[in-house]
């Protein structure tokens, strides 16, 4: 059974940082593109960042570019999202997605002003 488990969310003040992790089990992620999405209350799900299988290519939404960094450790079967200079508008449930079709359950990030 394939599982993606996010961790690292929480409550942080504006300007602070958090590091999210997405650990996969039941299947190796090392040949797949991985993605972080977020959904804020009352809004549609938004693609935040993408990383290809080797980590050589990344994509960021304009709203997070320069503040967030996606990375991966294929040996640990884990993807990360480093979030710096957080803003209240970054408040959302963050979920990871593997291009073999699996979602994590999500982790709440709340940024207070």
Secondary structure, 3 states (H helix, E strand, C coil): CCEEEEECCEEEECCCCEEEEEEEECCCCCCCCEEEEEECCCCCCEEEEEECCCCCCEEECCCCCCCEEEEEEHHHCEEEEEECCCCHHHCEEEEEEECCCEECCCEEEEEEC
